[in-house]
Amino acid sequence: MDFNILIGEPEGRDLDLFDGDPVERMDSMTMPQLLRELGLIKSLSQVKGSKYWGDIPDGWSDFTYGKRRDRICILKKG
């Protein structure tokens, strides 16, 4: 499954990065909170100590998560 996430206030051309795919707008949160909000994990402790622990970096992030290889694209504008 693909998830397109927008955090913050983008400029008009920023949405072009998503190629017209549906975009979910979310408040600022940490990566574990985002994974829980998307339903990919049940508790924050599932990712504790992994590379997914911590804040979501500013800018564009594109990665896959889990055995199902869910693709997550995030644009965070601070």
HELIX and SHEET records of a PDB file:
HELIX    1   1 GLY A   12  PHE A   18  5                                   7    
HELIX    2   2 MET A   31  GLU A   37  1                                   7    
HELIX    3   3 LEU A   44  GLN A   46  5                                   3    
SHEET    1   A 4 GLU A  24  MET A  26  0                                        
SHEET    2   A 4 ASP A   2  GLY A   8  1                                        
SHEET    3   A 4 ASP A  70  LYS A  77  1                                        
SHEET    4   A 4 GLY A  59  TYR A  65 -1                                        
END                                                                             
